[in-house]
Amino acid sequence: MKVVILAGGFGTRLSEITDIIPKPMVEIGGVPILIHIMNIYAAKGFKDFIIPIGYKAQYIKNYFLNLPYNSNDFSINLNNGKIKKITNNKYDWNVTLVDTGIHTMTGGRVYKLKKFLKDETFMLTYGDGLANIDIKKLLSFHKKNKKLVTITTVRPSARFGHVELKENKVISFKEKPQINTGWINGGFFVMQRTFLNYLNSDQEILERDPLEKISKINQLVAYKHEGFWQCMDTLRDKIYLEELWKKNKAPWKL
């Protein structure tokens, strides 16, 4: 089954770093967040990836071209250019990189992948969100409900600490707790190929007309993920994820 990871945006809210490298290549624990996301799927046996790229596409292409060597020790004969691996760490993944343009919208990037998405069902997520989601349970939920699209919904963390008061007395204090009311789009979609018929151009925004239309005809269902979820939207988010990794408290690590 194909797994699409959207990796072509500008990442403007993380411009401190994305002026130099594309957002999916921003590292957590010395590894691009894109690889962390791919590991979430690969750990459950889903290893056939399609990555629509755009902004700084060459950076991502070069990363994967060099990954077999960068993940291993090797020796190189500078006279004839022959390379010999000393270690043999392998990624048994299939990765298809498709340059879908710099100014293409999220739905437009999926629209441009039609010829690559031949199977009845495929999965899709964003290149900046991490979760301890069980991909197999998500897929089973999708098959059970028989809708065009399953969207994973999550409860975000509050931006600021929550203080509960009784008059002037602090009853409880929680530093950035998870919000108990409301759900938001957490990515990690499962889609039927028929959904592609709702995409009509490279300027289509996935989260607007296409998903709104199928919601109105009762073809969009939510998989509620109560566990860890965090997007890397800002430098603060990047630092937070980095701290979790360094302390060996990264819930998404498999």
VMD Tcl script that draws the C-alpha trace (Angstrom):
set ca {
  {0.00 0.00 0.00}
  {1.30 3.44 -0.96}
  {2.01 6.06 1.70}
  {2.02 9.69 0.53}
  {3.88 12.23 2.66}
  {3.37 15.87 1.69}
  {6.81 17.51 1.68}
  {6.65 20.43 -0.73}
  {5.58 23.46 1.29}
  {7.58 26.54 2.23}
  {7.38 26.09 6.02}
  {7.27 29.85 6.50}
  {6.48 29.71 10.23}
  {9.79 27.94 10.76}
  {11.71 30.36 8.56}
  {14.67 30.47 10.97}
  {15.59 27.07 9.51}
  {13.52 26.67 6.34}
  {15.21 29.59 4.60}
  {18.09 27.12 4.25}
  {16.50 23.65 4.11}
  {12.97 22.35 3.45}
  {10.85 21.78 6.53}
  {10.67 17.94 6.24}
  {14.48 17.89 6.40}
  {14.64 19.74 9.74}
  {16.33 17.34 12.13}
  {15.11 15.87 15.40}
  {17.91 13.99 17.13}
  {20.12 14.31 14.07}
  {17.51 12.72 11.77}
  {15.11 14.62 9.46}
  {11.53 14.68 10.74}
  {10.54 13.12 7.41}
  {12.47 9.96 8.33}
  {10.82 9.88 11.77}
  {7.41 9.97 10.05}
  {8.39 7.26 7.57}
  {9.53 5.08 10.46}
  {6.05 5.32 12.02}
  {4.67 3.61 8.90}
  {7.61 1.30 8.20}
  {7.47 -0.13 11.73}
  {4.01 -1.49 10.86}
  {5.12 -2.86 7.49}
  {4.15 0.05 5.20}
  {7.32 0.83 3.29}
  {6.22 2.02 -0.16}
  {6.42 5.82 -0.05}
  {5.54 8.56 -2.51}
  {6.84 11.99 -1.55}
  {5.55 14.99 -3.49}
  {8.20 17.70 -3.21}
  {8.43 21.33 -4.29}
  {10.29 23.90 -2.22}
  {14.03 23.12 -2.24}
  {13.21 19.79 -3.94}
  {16.85 19.15 -4.83}
  {17.79 19.03 -1.15}
  {15.37 16.17 -0.51}
  {16.43 14.34 -3.70}
  {20.09 14.55 -2.73}
  {19.35 13.29 0.77}
  {17.74 10.08 -0.47}
  {20.33 9.57 -3.21}
  {23.06 9.64 -0.56}
  {21.16 7.85 2.22}
  {22.66 4.38 1.47}
  {26.10 5.85 2.13}
  {25.27 8.39 4.82}
  {23.71 5.64 6.94}
  {26.85 3.50 6.67}
  {30.61 3.65 7.04}
  {32.38 3.32 3.72}
  {35.73 3.68 2.00}
  {36.28 5.42 -1.32}
  {39.11 5.09 -3.78}
  {39.70 8.65 -4.91}
  {41.63 7.46 -7.94}
  {38.86 5.43 -9.59}
  {35.82 6.56 -7.58}
  {34.94 3.05 -6.34}
  {33.03 2.96 -3.06}
  {32.98 0.05 -0.64}
  {30.57 -0.09 2.28}
  {32.14 -1.09 5.58}
  {28.85 -1.43 7.44}
  {25.58 -2.65 5.96}
  {22.73 -0.75 7.52}
  {19.84 -0.95 5.05}
  {16.51 0.77 4.57}
  {14.22 -1.74 2.89}
  {11.96 1.07 1.71}
  {10.80 2.07 -1.76}
  {10.79 5.85 -2.09}
  {9.33 7.70 -5.08}
  {10.12 11.42 -5.20}
  {7.86 13.52 -7.43}
  {8.54 17.21 -8.00}
  {5.03 18.69 -7.90}
  {6.10 22.33 -8.16}
  {6.90 25.13 -5.77}
  {3.51 26.87 -5.65}
  {1.26 23.78 -5.75}
  {-1.34 23.48 -2.97}
  {-1.78 20.41 -0.74}
  {-4.63 18.91 -2.76}
  {-2.83 19.83 -5.97}
  {0.18 17.76 -4.95}
  {-2.06 14.71 -4.48}
  {-3.79 15.55 -7.79}
  {-0.41 15.33 -9.54}
  {0.18 11.84 -8.10}
  {-2.82 10.21 -9.81}
  {-0.71 8.11 -12.15}
  {1.28 6.73 -9.20}
  {-1.75 5.84 -7.06}
  {-3.18 2.73 -8.72}
  {-4.28 0.78 -5.65}
  {-7.80 1.04 -4.26}
  {-6.57 2.42 -0.93}
  {-3.63 4.62 0.01}
  {-2.46 6.55 3.08}
  {-1.41 10.17 3.36}
  {0.01 12.51 5.97}
  {1.90 15.75 6.36}
  {5.69 16.04 6.49}
  {5.76 17.80 9.85}
  {3.58 15.83 12.28}
  {4.57 13.09 14.72}
  {2.32 10.76 16.72}
  {2.35 7.44 18.54}
  {-0.50 6.30 16.32}
  {-1.03 2.62 15.50}
  {-1.20 2.64 11.71}
  {-2.69 -0.86 11.51}
  {-5.55 0.08 13.85}
  {-6.15 3.18 11.76}
  {-6.33 1.11 8.58}
  {-8.69 -1.42 10.19}
  {-10.95 1.43 11.30}
  {-11.02 2.77 7.74}
  {-11.91 -0.61 6.26}
  {-14.64 -1.15 8.84}
  {-16.33 2.19 8.15}
  {-16.12 1.96 4.35}
  {-15.90 5.69 3.66}
  {-13.88 7.52 1.01}
  {-11.58 9.15 3.57}
  {-10.63 8.57 7.18}
  {-9.04 11.55 8.91}
  {-7.14 11.19 12.15}
  {-8.34 13.75 14.68}
  {-6.31 14.73 17.73}
  {-6.59 16.90 20.80}
  {-3.92 19.62 20.66}
  {-1.88 20.79 23.60}
  {-2.75 24.18 25.02}
  {-0.33 26.89 24.00}
  {-0.03 28.14 27.55}
  {-0.20 26.55 30.99}
  {-3.66 25.97 32.45}
  {-4.37 27.51 35.85}
  {-7.53 26.58 37.77}
  {-8.54 29.17 40.38}
  {-10.94 29.38 43.28}
  {-11.10 33.08 44.05}
  {-7.39 33.93 44.20}
  {-6.20 30.49 45.21}
  {-4.58 28.24 42.59}
  {-6.35 24.88 42.74}
  {-4.26 23.26 40.02}
  {-1.60 24.16 37.51}
  {-0.73 22.16 34.41}
  {2.02 23.19 32.05}
  {0.59 23.08 28.51}
  {-1.98 20.33 29.13}
  {-3.82 18.52 26.39}
  {-7.08 20.27 25.55}
  {-10.05 18.15 26.60}
  {-12.60 19.77 24.30}
  {-12.53 19.89 20.52}
  {-10.66 17.93 17.88}
  {-8.38 19.07 15.08}
  {-6.98 17.55 11.90}
  {-3.90 15.53 12.81}
  {-3.10 14.18 9.34}
  {-2.60 10.40 9.02}
  {-5.36 9.94 6.46}
  {-6.53 6.76 4.77}
  {-8.13 7.34 1.37}
  {-9.88 5.43 -1.36}
  {-8.62 6.14 -4.84}
  {-12.10 7.39 -5.81}
  {-11.39 10.46 -3.66}
  {-8.97 11.62 -6.37}
  {-12.02 12.45 -8.51}
  {-12.67 15.36 -6.15}
  {-9.30 16.93 -7.01}
  {-9.32 19.06 -10.15}
  {-6.19 21.22 -10.28}
  {-2.79 21.89 -8.75}
  {-4.30 24.83 -6.85}
  {-6.73 22.63 -4.93}
  {-6.38 22.88 -1.16}
  {-6.98 19.44 0.30}
  {-8.49 20.70 3.53}
  {-11.06 22.95 1.84}
  {-13.35 21.99 -1.07}
  {-12.37 18.31 -1.48}
  {-12.75 17.27 2.16}
  {-15.66 19.64 2.73}
  {-17.53 18.10 -0.23}
  {-17.15 14.50 0.90}
  {-18.07 15.51 4.45}
  {-21.39 16.82 3.15}
  {-22.16 13.47 1.49}
  {-21.19 11.51 4.62}
  {-18.00 10.06 3.14}
  {-15.55 11.44 5.72}
  {-15.03 9.66 9.03}
  {-12.79 10.52 12.00}
  {-10.38 8.19 13.73}
  {-9.94 9.71 17.20}
  {-6.34 9.49 18.38}
  {-6.14 10.16 22.12}
  {-2.38 9.64 22.39}
  {0.64 11.78 21.61}
  {0.55 14.09 18.61}
  {2.71 17.11 17.84}
  {3.29 19.08 14.69}
  {6.55 20.94 14.09}
  {5.07 24.27 13.11}
  {7.45 26.68 14.82}
  {10.95 26.78 16.27}
  {9.41 26.27 19.71}
  {7.83 23.01 18.49}
  {11.17 21.88 17.06}
  {12.94 22.52 20.36}
  {10.20 20.66 22.27}
  {10.48 17.58 20.05}
  {14.26 17.71 20.29}
  {14.07 17.74 24.09}
  {11.78 14.70 24.11}
  {14.22 12.84 21.88}
  {17.26 13.72 23.96}
  {15.54 12.59 27.17}
  {14.50 9.32 25.50}
  {10.87 10.29 26.04}
  {9.81 10.48 22.40}
  {6.41 8.70 22.26}
  {6.57 8.25 18.49}
  {9.87 6.33 18.63}
  {9.45 2.71 17.55}
}
mol new
graphics top color blue
foreach p $ca { graphics top sphere $p radius 0.5 }
foreach p [lrange $ca 0 end-1] q [lrange $ca 1 end] { graphics top cylinder $p $q radius 0.2 }
display resetview
